[in-house]
């Protein structure tokens, strides 16, 4: 925790509500070990090990060479909005009108806009615990109240309609869901998702659904929350399925009446998303790139199919098999009552880095680790071998 310099004015109180990423201390230690010559296998990073495929890189180079680097509108290139709308209909059986799409500076930019437009000071927003920490921090940053709800294997670590209804009190303004989710890799069943949205609708509240991992679903053809009504706000991203994390490009699909307000906020908060990234992203939807992306999704599936039984054989609990994204939520209580200390001990003893549960909420973080299989099968095999040799001796 940073110490306030008494010579400086006090920072805004909201800044104290934003927690640091505790895992960064572990990453710093891993970097120190790597510099000292240790071999480190990161099962910690929530980032695809694949990079943008050749058609997308060529499109970026062409855009830069042609000088297409100026501002776009806050709604961004109409051709990209049309491509995203067509992708939604083709891949998720959820046709939408391109006029509802607003391309943003990453999914983080989309969540910032959504919270700025929908959350009043003092409004509470329901989220799952465990859940992606930045989601609750966006709510807090806009002076709302992030209200995590403890979830467990009985609901696949997801909010369901019964939980949302039971926790919807007078100050609750809406619900923020993620399907598939980080850190658990689990999805909300399509029909149950509709029931959750209906609870929010009957209460006069909003439903935001983070669908940035929807393209990395492994249990049949997924459907978007947008199929449950045009009052749903959906968050998309080019980071995960499209392997463009550092390009900082995401999108929102909005109720038609809200588009002008979100456009106004985007104009003022960041003007527009990167013009070069927008033009490059158009190439994501061509046949060549989509063939590569589908092959990569199958590679992620193969990694999941290896790592889940492997860690179970090592003695970790995996109460719910992940059906999307590239994460496994591990129960490490057979080995420790302190996942934070255990993660450091594991790193020091094996060079394998996993994320302790405390970054993801207050719901039994001490007994959980997040494993990311966004690395090669060779690395996953090596990590399992190292852990198999270390666990009995610790």
Secondary structure, 3 states (H helix, E strand, C coil): CCCCCCCCCCCCHHHHHCCCCCHHHHHHHHHHHHHCCCCCEECCCCCCCCCCCHHHHHHHHHHHHCCCCCCCCCCCCHHHHHHHHHHHHHHHCCCCCHHHEEEECHHHHHHHHHHHHHCCCCCEEEEEECCCHHHHHHHHHCCCEEEEEECCHHHCCCCCHHHHHHHCCCCEEEEEEECCCCCCCCCCCHHHHHHHHHHHHHCCCEEEEECCCCCCECCCCCCCHHHHCCCCEEEEECCCCCCCHHHCCEEEECCHHHHHHHHHHHHHHCCCCCHHHHHHHHHHHCHHHHHHHHHHHHHHHHHHHHHHHHHHHHCCECCCCCCECCEEEEECCCCCCCHHHHHHHHHHHHCEECEEHHHHCCCCHHHEEEEECCCCHHHHHHHHHHHHHHHCCC
